[in-house]
């Protein structure tokens, strides 16, 4: 078992203990239904042939077709994909979507390929897995290193095998049956649950200070909405560096700066900042919105934030989780906090299946309702059982999957 998988399963078993799940049920819920690795060979622009390794793990279909992102990143491997597929199963159950979890990817840095090479890579990958995905079985979506354009290529290639099927992927461009608000969805969901948490605490989000790690799609939308709702984002870091301003960063001015300079470093509205300084910033809320495994036994002791809201997937190790618990830091877990993306993906899938189109305000309203309801359910379990929000979220998600598995039976 990989380190990532074993750490994820620690969280699983804590919740399973509360649920009283048998050893056999735990094995059934943890074991993926299908784990596929494929060779993806393409001709590069210079005429040479390059071979990449692609993965698709389908974890659980007890509650419906499987759903999960497709990432292009050098660190993609079978262990990472298996762990993230499992997290998707619990995440979709926490926000009560009729899905199970899946995940896929290709071990490649997409920045090293031309647009034409990326298109050939995507289409060849679809050729390798098209018979195991689709609107009723497994619906991919964008993830790290992929975007709406990649989903457009994916859909087009899939349809060459199966005919018109816009619901085969989500996160598509609007011109190809995509959904209003999909790009902002994960970041918006993070802000919704953060605001809901303060509401439950009898406080307001407006005026709270926030430190944000990561300023990609999720981080930038999160920062923009936090600014709109009156919070002060005082520190941000990304791959290129960081910037801080105790009075609050001017997010509307930072957005175009980042597009022009490919990062937040050097923004004239603040002073330079390192990741280490960001983690130890004396703020109300710390939002990790970058890669997983950032909050560890080494970094967690320096955290001064009162609340951690996990916008990234798997950003906190179990060791860091224990440190936060001892320090009295509340953690809103990833399987709840960043479920806005898969929720709006579900809205896109529903629209594609029904051949309808919902306006942006309806999407935002539906997302606010779903995320708030999920947070309230997790909050109630945490209070009733006197457990951290992470354990409560796992109890809710795993419990729903276990009950669906038992009711359907195994033939």
N, C-alpha and C positions, 0 to 999 in steps of 0.2 A: 504494500500500500504506500502511495506517495505521501509526503509530508502534507501537501495541500488537502488530499483526500482524508487523511487521518484527523487533521484539525477540523475539517468540516463535519466529520462524523462524531467528534466530541460534542458539538452543538446538538447534533441529531439525537445522540443517546441521552443527553440531559432531558430533552423533551420527551423522548420515548419512555424514560423512567417515570415521569409524571403521568403519562398516558397508560402505563402498565402494559406496554406491548411485549409480546412474547419474542423469544430469540428468533423463531421462524419468521414472524411477521417483519422483524427488523431486517433480516437477511433479504426478504422479498422486496421490501421498500428501498433498500440500498443498492440492489443489483440492477444495473441498466438492462432494459429489454433488448437493446441492440447497440453494438459498439463497432463502428466501421472505420477502417483506415484505407485510403485509396491513393494510388499513384496518379499524379496530375502532371503530364508531360506536355510542354508547349514549345513552339518555335519562337525564339526571341527575335527582336527586330534586326539583330546582326546576322541572323540565319542559323545560329547555334540552337541546339535543343537543350532545354533545362527541365529538370524533374523536381517537382515539389510534392510534399506529403499533405494530404487533406484528411480531415476527420469529421465524422458526424456521430454523436452519441445520442441515442433516444432512450431517455431514462424511464419514463412511466406514462402510461396512457389510461390509467384507471378513471380519470375524470374527463377525458376527451383527447382530441388530437394533440400531439406534442408541439411545443412552441419554444423557440430559442434562437439566439443570435448567431450570425456567421462572422467570425473575426479573422482578419489578416494581420498577423503579428509574428515576429520572430520567435516569441516564447510559446507559441501554440504547440501543445503536445497532448498525448492521449490523457494523461493524468489531469491536466488543467481542464480539458474539455469535459471529462467525466464529472469532475467536481462542480463545474458551472451548470451542467445539465441537471444535476441533482438539485442545486439551489433553485433552478427554474421551476422544478416540480413544486417545491415548497412555496415559492413566491407566487405562482399562479393560483395556488390554493388559498394563500393568505388573503389575496384580493378577490377571491371567489370567482375566478374565470374558469370556463369549461375546458381547461387545458391540462396537459401534463408538461413535463420539462424535457428540453433537448438543447443541444449546443453543437456548434461546428466551427471549423476554421481551417486555415492553411498556414503552415509555418513559413511566412514570408514577410519581409518589410516592404509594404506596398510602395513606399517612396523610391525604391530601387527599380521599379518597373515603369515603363511608359504606359500611357492610357491604353494604347492598343494591346500591350502585353497583359495588362490587367483584365481587359475584356476577354482575351483568349483564355486566360487562366480561369476566369469565372465560368465561361461557357464550357470549358473542358471539365471542370469540377461538376457542373450540373449534369453533363453526360454520364459521369461516373455514379451519381447518386439519385438521378431523377426517379428511379423506380421505387425509392424508399421514402420520398417526401411528397407533399401535396396538401391540398386544403383540408382533407379529411384524415391525414395521418401525421404530418410534421410540417410546420410552417416556419421557415427561416425569416430572419429580420436583420437589419444592420447592427453592427457591433463595432468594436475597435478596428480601425483600418478599412471599414466598409461604409457605404452610404447609400443614398437613394439611387444613384447611378448604377451601383453594383447590383442592387435589387432589380433595376430595370433590365439589365443584361440577364440576370438569373431568370426572371419571369419570361422573357422573350425566348430563351433557350429551352426552358421547361415546356413552353407552349408548342415548340416544334415537335415534342414527343407526345403531348397530351391534349393539344387544342387549347382554346381560349379558357384560361384559368387564372384570372387576376388574384384570386385568394390564395394562390400557391405560396406567395411571400407577402410580407407587409413592410412598411417603410419605403414604399415606392414613391416616385415623383407624382405630384397631383395630376399631371397630364396622362399618367398611366394608372389611374384609379387608386392613387394614394389618398391619404387622409389629412384633413386640415389639422394642424397642431401636432403632427407626429414628431417633428424635429425638437420641439420644445418640451415634449411630454415628460421625459425623465426628470429634467431639471424642475419643471413645474410641479411634478409630484413630490419631489424633495421639499420644496417650499411649502406645499400644502400640508404635509405631515409635520413639518417644523412649526408652522403656525398653529396647527391643531394641538400639538403638544403644549404650547404656551397657553392656549385656550383652556386646556384641561388643568393647567397649573394656576389658572386665574390670572394670567399675565398676557401681555401683547407682544407680537413679533416686532412691531414698530419700536425703534430705539435700541434694539438688541445689537450687539457687536458680533461679527462673524469673520472667521478665518477660513479660507477656501483653498484646498489643494487641488489643482487641476483647472484649466480654463479652456477645455475642449468644448464639444457640443453640450455636454451635461453641465459643466461648471459655468460656462458663459451664460446659458439660459437661466441657471439657478441664480447667479449673481445679479442678472438684470431684473429678475422678478423680486428678489430680496430688496433691491434698491427701490423698486416701484412700491413695495409694501412697507417702506419706511425703516428697514433694517440698515445698519451701517456695516458694509463689507470693508474691513480695515486692513486685510492682508490676503494676498493671492500669490500662489506660486504655480509654475508650469515647468515643462521640460527645459526651458531656456533660462529660467531664473525666477525672480519674484519682486513684488512691490508692496509697500505698506504705507498707510496713512491713518494715524489714530483718529483723525476727524472723519474718516470715511472716504473711500476711493470714489471718484466720479465714474461710475460704471458706463453711462451713455458715452462718455468721452473715451473710455478705455476700449470699448468694443471696436471702433474703427482703427484705433492704434494697433490693436492685436492683429487685425487683418493685414495691415500695412507692414508690420514689423515681425510677424510670425511668432509673437509671444508678448508677455507682459513686461519683460525686462526692459528697463530704460524709460518706462512711462513717466513723463514729467510731473504727473500729479502725485508722486510719492517717492519714497526712498527704497533702495535695494533691500531685498529680504531673501534669506535662505530657507530651505525646507525645515531645517532644524529650528530656526527662529519662528517659523509659522506654527509648528506643532506646539511650541511653548508660549505662544502669544496669549496674553491675559484677556480672553474674549468670552462671551457667553456661549457661542456655538462654534465648534470645529466641524467642517464638512470635508471629508476626504472624497474627492471626485476624480481620482486618477486611477492608477493601477492597484491591484490587490496587494495585501501583505505590507502595507505602509505603517500601520500602527502595531508595534511589536513590543517585546519585553524591554527593548532598548529605548524606544521612542515614547512609549506610553507614560513612564514616570515623569516626563517633562511636560505633559499636557496639563494646561491650566484651565481649559474650557470647562464649563459646567455641563455641557451637553455635546455629544458627538452624534451627528446624523450621517449615516453611511450612504453617500451617493454612488460610490464605487462598488463593484462586486468584491466581496470577501476582503475588505481592507484591514480588518482587525483580527489578530491571532488570538487563540484562546488565552495565552499568557497575558496579552494586553487587556483582554476582556476582564480577567480576574483583577488586574491592577485598577482598572476603571471602577469595578465594583467596590473595591476596598477604599478608593478615593471618593466614592459617592458621585461619580460621573455617570449620568444617564446616557445610554447608547440606544439610538433608534436604528435597528438593524437593517442591513441591505435588503433583505427579502420583503421588507415593508417599505422602506424609504425610497428605493429606486424602482418600485413597481409601476410607476407612471408610464414608462415606455411600453411595457407589455400590455398595460391596460388600453392605451390608445391603439396599439397594434390589434388588440381584440376588436376595438371599434371599427378599424379599417377592414378587418376580416368580415365582420358582420355586414358592413355596407357592401362589400364586394359580393357576398353571398346573396344579399337581398336586392342588389342592383339599385341602391339608393345613395344619396350623398348628403351628409349632415354638415351644417355650417360650423365655423370655428367656435362660436359662442356655445353651441350645443355640445361640442366636444369638450370644451373647457368645463362646462357645467357638469357633464357626466363624470369627468375625471375628478372634479372636486368632490362629488358625492361618493364615488367609489373609494377614493383614497381616504377620505374622512371616516367613512364607515369601517374600513379595514383598521385604521388606527384606533378607533373607538373599541373595536372588538378585541384587539391586542391589549389595549390599556385596561380593559375590564378583566381579562384573564390574568394580567400581571398583578392587579390589585387583589383579585380573589385568591390567587395561589401564592401571593407574595414572592414573585419571581421577577427577574429582570425582563425588560421588554423583548430582548432577543429570545429568551427561553419561551416567553409567552407567544411570540410570533411562530416559533417552531411548533409549539403545542397546537396552535390553531391550524397551521398548514399541514403538518404531518397527521394530525387527527382527522382532517377532512379526507386526505388521501387514503389513510388506513380504513376509514369507514366505507369509502367508495369501493375499495378493494374487497373488503369483507362482503359487502352487499352484492357485488357482481359475482363473486365466487370465482374459482379457478377450475376450468373444465379440462 
